[in-house]
Structure formats: structure tokens, C-alpha cells
Amino acid sequence: MLIGDVARRSGVSARMLRHYDTLGLVRPTGRTRGGYRAYSDQDIQRIFHVESLRSLGLSLREVAAALDDPAFAPARLVDDLIRQTQERIAAETALLTRLRGISAAEPDDWQDVLHTVALLHALGSQNPGKRQRAALASAHDGPLPTDALADAVLNEADTNVAGALRWALAQTGVSALPALGKALHSPVGEVRGRAVLSIAEIEDGEATALLRDALAHSDTDVRRRAALALGTRGIPEAIPTLVDMVVEAANDVDAADALGALAGDPARAEQIAARLIDHLTRHGTDAPARRRLTQALADIPGATATQALTRLTHDDDRAVALTATYTLTLRPAAG
């Protein structure tokens, strides 16, 4: 079969077929009387093999080795191709994210584009200081795109940078909540934790609703962080989780502070006192937990808490008795 017929059948151009011949990759086994290349069925089959391997990303040199070297091991090369492809995908995804960020900023001219690109570049810097400055710059240099900020917040491990990023994201308001709400269900625990912390800094009814939902989350850390945020917002649904945090010594000081803030309402104060007392009277509650519960009870106003503290002045645990005794000296005489 002549080269033109082979090109039509295989879809490989005659020019490329001649190149393959020059490289020794696919050499026609025959020649016509006029000196034209004549390809056999085996030659055509090899052409298809070459094209198949090229479609996987192999270079022509790698294709030749794969077809002609009996000792050639495909597994290692395929693993390399997978790695290279993943790197290309990551690079293209990063570019796509950057382009979407620029689009979201709705630039009016190329100066705006360049400004946004500079901020996004700083946000992706390996230098924590640059990332932090990029976040803080959004206050006076114009807001960063919400999606880019949310992505940065969810992936930031540096505590100082994360704080600046959460502040910057909070300035965008509720527009950040869809991305953060989705991140609450991330398979990565650190991402879920960063999401709930970021939601907690957005003062809005929608953010509060997300935090309420998070109280039933399967991730204990998410539940606890949501409870702390809701406690400062005066949401009573957080009380059970906050009391459990005191018992379990999980940010117990912050949890006790949140319970104290919630106890400003007399009805809530009674509810909180009842829960703390319930744990204090359980036989399974160990001594350290009872001390923490007594300290938390000290910040709860009302007759129920006062009566419980009075009983605790005679507790078998000296630390509990001393805490209760001292606390009573600070409470109003009427309780």
C-alpha cells in the first residue's frame, strides 16, 4: 500500500509517515519499481501501535523503546505519565482558578486585571508574610475575589495568615457562605475546622443558620467550634455541647465563658445550672471534671447555681469545696 493510501486509512499525514521512516520508527517493508514506499499490513498495524502509545503522552523515543526493546517495562513509564499528567492538571486547575478569580473581580480595565493578578499571586506565595499582606491589603486596595479568598482560607495552615484571611473573607459577607458551607463536608478534617472558624466570623443570619446545622455534624471538632461561636451569639441550642466540652476538658475555659454569656438570661441560667449540676451528681464524673463543672457553675447567676455551690462547699474533693466556698463570697447575698 502506498504512502497516500496509508495516510488516508490511518489518519496519519504523509509528512509524519516520512518522519517515522527517517527515525526508523515505522519503515515500510517494500518499495515499488518506481522507488515509492510500500507498506505491508504489519507496517500499518505498527503505525496504529505508534499512534496509540503517542496518545498516552509518550515521546517518539519512548514509543520506539516500548515497541522494540524486549526488556522495556511499561509499569514504571505509565506511573511517570500519571505523575506528569497530574502535574499538568494541577497547573491547569490553578490557572483556571486564577482566571475565575479575575472574572469574579469584574475588572474595568487591564490595570484592574494586573492588580488582581498581583494580589492572587501574593495569596499563593510560599512566604507567609506575603500571603498575610495580600489578605490585609484587600481592605484598602480593593477586595480579593471571594472564591480565591475562601480557597486560601480553607488551605492555610499558618495561624497568623489564617486569621488575616478569615478577617478578609468576613468583609465579603454572605457571598463566602456557599463555599464555606460546602467545605464543612470536606473529607479533610483540617478543612472542616477552618470552614467553621471562617463561618463564625461572619455576622449574619445565614452564617448563624450554618452554625446551628453544624451542631449536629458528625465531626466533634466542628460541633464544638460551632457551639463556641453560637454561645457568643446567645443561641441556647449550643448549651448541651458547651457543657459537654467542660466535662471533657475540650476548650473548657472558652466553653465556660460562653455558658456565662448565655446565662445573662435568667431562664437560660437555670437551664445551664441544671445541666452542670446533673453532671456533678453523676457517679461516673471524675474529680477533674467535677472541678471544671464547679468553676463553670461559679459564673452562672441564680438561686439554683447558688444552692448547688452551697452544697459543694462540703464536697469530699478539697479543690471543689474550696472553689465553691470562694465563689459564694463573690455572689450577691440574695443568690
Secondary structure per residue as TSV (DSSP state, phi and psi in degrees):
chain	resnum	aa	ss	phi	psi
A	1	M	-	360.0	132.4
A	2	L	B	-77.0	162.9
A	3	I	H	-60.2	-36.4
A	4	G	H	-65.4	-40.6
A	5	D	H	-66.3	-40.3
A	6	V	H	-63.1	-41.7
A	7	A	H	-60.9	-42.8
A	8	R	H	-66.5	-40.3
A	9	R	H	-73.4	-40.3
A	10	S	H	-90.2	-22.2
A	11	G	-	82.5	2.6
A	12	V	-	-94.4	129.3
A	13	S	-	-63.1	154.3
A	14	A	H	-61.4	-34.5
A	15	R	H	-63.4	-42.3
A	16	M	H	-68.7	-36.4
A	17	L	H	-62.8	-40.1
A	18	R	H	-64.8	-36.5
A	19	H	H	-64.2	-44.0
A	20	Y	H	-58.9	-39.0
A	21	D	H	-65.8	-43.1
A	22	T	H	-61.9	-38.5
A	23	L	H	-78.0	-11.5
A	24	G	T	79.5	14.5
A	25	L	S	-78.1	-46.7
A	26	V	S	-136.2	102.1
A	27	R	-	-104.0	125.8
A	28	P	-	-61.0	137.3
A	29	T	S	-77.2	-11.9
A	30	G	E	-139.5	173.0
A	31	R	E	-137.3	144.6
A	32	T	-	-77.5	172.4
A	33	R	T	-60.7	-27.3
A	34	G	T	-85.9	1.8
A	35	G	S	88.8	9.1
A	36	Y	-	-80.7	150.7
A	37	R	E	-65.1	136.3
A	38	A	E	-126.4	117.6
A	39	Y	-	-97.4	134.7
A	40	S	-	-88.0	173.5
A	41	D	H	-61.0	-36.4
A	42	Q	H	-66.4	-36.2
A	43	D	H	-62.9	-42.5
A	44	I	H	-66.1	-39.4
A	45	Q	H	-61.5	-39.5
A	46	R	H	-65.3	-37.8
A	47	I	H	-58.2	-44.3
A	48	F	H	-65.3	-36.2
A	49	H	H	-63.6	-43.1
A	50	V	H	-59.2	-47.6
A	51	E	H	-65.7	-36.0
A	52	S	H	-63.7	-44.5
A	53	L	H	-69.3	-36.2
A	54	R	H	-63.7	-32.6
A	55	S	H	-66.3	-19.9
A	56	L	T	-84.0	-6.4
A	57	G	T	102.1	7.8
A	58	L	-	-74.3	144.5
A	59	S	-	-75.6	166.3
A	60	L	H	-62.8	-35.2
A	61	R	H	-64.5	-42.3
A	62	E	H	-67.6	-35.4
A	63	V	H	-62.0	-45.9
A	64	A	H	-60.3	-42.8
A	65	A	H	-64.8	-41.0
A	66	A	H	-64.1	-35.7
A	67	L	H	-86.3	-27.0
A	68	D	H	-112.9	-17.0
A	69	D	-	-99.0	111.3
A	70	P	T	-61.8	-25.2
A	71	A	T	-89.3	1.1
A	72	F	-	-66.1	124.7
A	73	A	-	-100.4	114.5
A	74	P	H	-72.4	-29.2
A	75	A	H	-57.8	-47.0
A	76	R	H	-64.4	-41.9
A	77	L	H	-65.0	-41.6
A	78	V	H	-62.2	-40.4
A	79	D	H	-60.9	-40.4
A	80	D	H	-63.7	-40.7
A	81	L	H	-64.4	-38.8
A	82	I	H	-61.7	-46.7
A	83	R	H	-61.0	-45.8
A	84	Q	H	-62.8	-39.3
A	85	T	H	-66.5	-41.0
A	86	Q	H	-62.0	-38.9
A	87	E	H	-65.1	-41.3
A	88	R	H	-64.6	-41.5
A	89	I	H	-63.2	-42.8
A	90	A	H	-61.9	-42.0
A	91	A	H	-65.8	-43.0
A	92	E	H	-67.7	-37.1
A	93	T	H	-65.3	-41.1
A	94	A	H	-62.0	-41.3
A	95	L	H	-63.9	-43.9
A	96	L	H	-60.9	-42.9
A	97	T	H	-61.4	-41.9
A	98	R	H	-65.4	-42.4
A	99	L	H	-64.1	-40.5
A	100	R	H	-65.3	-36.6
A	101	G	H	-63.0	-41.7
A	102	I	H	-64.9	-42.8
A	103	S	H	-62.3	-41.5
A	104	A	H	-64.5	-28.2
A	105	A	T	-74.6	-10.8
A	106	E	-	49.7	61.2
A	107	P	-	-65.9	143.5
A	108	D	S	-89.2	-27.2
A	109	D	S	-152.1	-179.2
A	110	W	H	-69.1	-23.9
A	111	Q	H	-64.5	-40.0
A	112	D	H	-64.1	-40.5
A	113	V	H	-60.9	-48.1
A	114	L	H	-63.0	-38.7
A	115	H	H	-62.7	-45.4
A	116	T	H	-65.5	-41.2
A	117	V	H	-60.1	-42.1
A	118	A	H	-62.8	-42.7
A	119	L	H	-65.7	-42.7
A	120	L	H	-65.3	-38.2
A	121	H	H	-63.7	-42.8
A	122	A	H	-65.4	-35.3
A	123	L	H	-65.2	-28.5
A	124	G	T	-96.4	9.5
A	125	S	-	-66.6	152.6
A	126	Q	S	-77.0	-12.5
A	127	N	-	-89.4	116.7
A	128	P	H	-58.0	-37.1
A	129	G	H	-61.2	-40.5
A	130	K	H	-66.2	-39.7
A	131	R	H	-64.4	-40.7
A	132	Q	H	-66.6	-42.6
A	133	R	H	-64.5	-36.3
A	134	A	H	-63.4	-39.5
A	135	A	H	-66.0	-46.6
A	136	L	H	-69.7	-29.5
A	137	A	H	-65.2	-22.7
A	138	S	T	-63.3	-17.7
A	139	A	T	-69.9	-34.0
A	140	H	T	-121.5	-18.0
A	141	D	S	-96.7	2.7
A	142	G	-	106.2	144.9
A	143	P	-	-68.0	144.7
A	144	L	-	-77.5	154.0
A	145	P	-	-57.8	135.8
A	146	T	H	-58.4	-46.4
A	147	D	H	-61.0	-40.3
A	148	A	H	-66.4	-40.8
A	149	L	H	-64.6	-44.9
A	150	A	H	-61.0	-43.6
A	151	D	H	-62.2	-40.9
A	152	A	H	-65.4	-43.3
A	153	V	H	-60.3	-45.1
A	154	L	H	-70.5	-17.0
A	155	N	H	-115.1	5.8
A	156	E	-	-88.2	121.5
A	157	A	-	-95.3	-22.2
A	158	D	-	-74.8	124.3
A	159	T	H	-60.2	-45.6
A	160	N	H	-65.7	-44.2
A	161	V	H	-64.6	-41.8
A	162	A	H	-59.1	-40.9
A	163	G	H	-62.3	-42.8
A	164	A	H	-65.4	-40.3
A	165	L	H	-66.2	-41.1
A	166	R	H	-63.8	-39.4
A	167	W	H	-62.1	-46.3
A	168	A	H	-62.7	-40.1
A	169	L	H	-67.3	-36.5
A	170	A	H	-62.6	-28.1
A	171	Q	H	-67.8	-21.9
A	172	T	T	-80.1	-13.4
A	173	G	G	75.9	-147.4
A	174	V	G	-68.8	-12.6
A	175	S	G	-62.9	-21.6
A	176	A	G	-83.7	-16.1
A	177	L	H	-64.6	-38.4
A	178	P	H	-57.4	-44.5
A	179	A	H	-67.0	-39.8
A	180	L	H	-70.6	-38.7
A	181	G	H	-62.7	-39.8
A	182	K	H	-65.3	-38.0
A	183	A	H	-67.8	-20.8
A	184	L	T	-61.3	-20.1
A	185	H	T	-108.4	18.7
A	186	S	-	-64.6	147.7
A	187	P	S	-71.6	-9.2
A	188	V	S	-99.6	120.1
A	189	G	H	-58.9	-41.1
A	190	E	H	-62.2	-37.6
A	191	V	H	-66.5	-42.3
A	192	R	H	-61.1	-42.1
A	193	G	H	-63.4	-42.7
A	194	R	H	-66.4	-33.7
A	195	A	H	-64.9	-47.1
A	196	V	H	-67.9	-34.9
A	197	L	H	-64.1	-38.4
A	198	S	H	-70.1	-40.2
A	199	I	H	-62.1	-37.9
A	200	A	H	-62.6	-22.7
A	201	E	T	-90.4	-1.3
A	202	I	-	-99.2	112.8
A	203	E	-	-85.8	89.9
A	204	D	S	-158.9	153.7
A	205	G	H	-61.2	-35.7
A	206	E	H	-67.1	-38.5
A	207	A	H	-65.1	-41.5
A	208	T	H	-62.0	-39.6
A	209	A	H	-62.7	-40.1
A	210	L	H	-63.9	-40.1
A	211	L	H	-66.8	-37.3
A	212	R	H	-61.2	-45.9
A	213	D	H	-60.8	-35.0
A	214	A	H	-67.6	-17.1
A	215	L	T	-63.9	-20.9
A	216	A	T	-103.3	12.5
A	217	H	-	-67.2	150.0
A	218	S	S	-72.0	-19.8
A	219	D	-	-86.9	116.6
A	220	T	H	-58.3	-40.4
A	221	D	H	-62.8	-41.1
A	222	V	H	-63.4	-44.6
A	223	R	H	-59.2	-45.2
A	224	R	H	-66.1	-43.2
A	225	R	H	-65.9	-37.9
A	226	A	H	-64.6	-41.1
A	227	A	H	-62.8	-42.7
A	228	L	H	-60.6	-43.0
A	229	A	H	-65.9	-43.1
A	230	L	H	-68.5	-33.3
A	231	G	H	-61.1	-41.6
A	232	T	H	-69.9	-18.3
A	233	R	T	-93.5	1.0
A	234	G	T	76.0	29.5
A	235	I	-	-95.6	112.4
A	236	P	G	-67.2	-19.8
A	237	E	G	-60.4	-17.0
A	238	A	G	-80.2	-13.6
A	239	I	H	-57.0	-49.4
A	240	P	H	-57.8	-43.3
A	241	T	H	-66.8	-39.2
A	242	L	H	-64.8	-40.9
A	243	V	H	-64.2	-42.3
A	244	D	H	-61.2	-35.6
A	245	M	H	-64.6	-37.9
A	246	V	H	-63.6	-45.9
A	247	V	H	-61.4	-41.5
A	248	E	H	-91.1	4.7
A	249	A	T	57.5	39.9
A	250	A	S	-107.8	99.4
A	251	N	S	51.0	43.8
A	252	D	H	-64.6	-32.1
A	253	V	H	-66.7	-46.5
A	254	D	H	-64.1	-39.3
A	255	A	H	-63.7	-41.4
A	256	A	H	-64.7	-39.3
A	257	D	H	-61.5	-42.4
A	258	A	H	-65.4	-38.6
A	259	L	H	-64.8	-39.7
A	260	G	H	-61.8	-39.1
A	261	A	H	-66.3	-40.7
A	262	L	H	-66.9	-28.4
A	263	A	T	-74.1	1.9
A	264	G	T	-62.4	-25.0
A	265	D	S	-90.5	124.9
A	266	P	H	-55.5	-41.3
A	267	A	H	-65.1	-40.0
A	268	R	H	-68.5	-36.6
A	269	A	H	-59.0	-42.9
A	270	E	H	-64.8	-40.8
A	271	Q	H	-62.7	-44.5
A	272	I	H	-65.6	-45.1
A	273	A	H	-59.1	-42.5
A	274	A	H	-61.7	-40.1
A	275	R	H	-69.1	-41.5
A	276	L	H	-64.2	-43.1
A	277	I	H	-64.6	-37.7
A	278	D	H	-57.9	-43.3
A	279	H	H	-69.6	-36.1
A	280	L	H	-63.6	-32.3
A	281	T	T	-90.4	-3.9
A	282	R	-	-76.5	139.0
A	283	H	T	-68.2	-27.0
A	284	G	T	-82.6	-4.7
A	285	T	-	-80.1	118.9
A	286	D	-	-76.7	170.3
A	287	A	H	-59.5	-48.4
A	288	P	H	-58.3	-39.3
A	289	A	H	-66.1	-38.6
A	290	R	H	-65.3	-34.3
A	291	R	H	-65.9	-43.5
A	292	R	H	-64.8	-39.7
A	293	L	H	-64.6	-39.0
A	294	T	H	-64.5	-42.8
A	295	Q	H	-62.9	-39.5
A	296	A	H	-67.1	-39.1
A	297	L	H	-63.3	-28.5
A	298	A	T	-61.2	-26.9
A	299	D	T	-92.1	3.3
A	300	I	-	-101.6	118.2
A	301	P	-	-75.9	168.1
A	302	G	S	111.9	162.2
A	303	A	H	-66.7	-38.1
A	304	T	H	-61.6	-45.5
A	305	A	H	-66.5	-39.4
A	306	T	H	-63.8	-44.1
A	307	Q	H	-62.5	-41.5
A	308	A	H	-64.4	-41.4
A	309	L	H	-66.0	-35.7
A	310	T	H	-62.4	-43.1
A	311	R	H	-64.8	-35.7
A	312	L	H	-71.7	-14.5
A	313	T	T	-65.4	-15.3
A	314	H	T	-109.0	19.0
A	315	D	-	-67.6	148.8
A	316	D	S	-65.2	-27.6
A	317	D	S	-83.7	116.3
A	318	R	H	-59.3	-39.2
A	319	A	H	-64.1	-39.4
A	320	V	H	-65.1	-46.5
A	321	A	H	-62.3	-42.7
A	322	L	H	-66.0	-41.9
A	323	T	H	-61.7	-44.4
A	324	A	H	-64.3	-42.7
A	325	T	H	-62.4	-47.2
A	326	Y	H	-64.6	-41.7
A	327	T	H	-61.1	-40.1
A	328	L	H	-63.5	-28.8
A	329	T	H	-68.8	-19.7
A	330	L	H	-96.1	-10.5
A	331	R	S	-89.0	151.7
A	332	P	-	-58.2	146.9
A	333	A	T	-60.6	-31.8
A	334	A	T	-75.6	-11.3
A	335	G	-	73.4	360.0
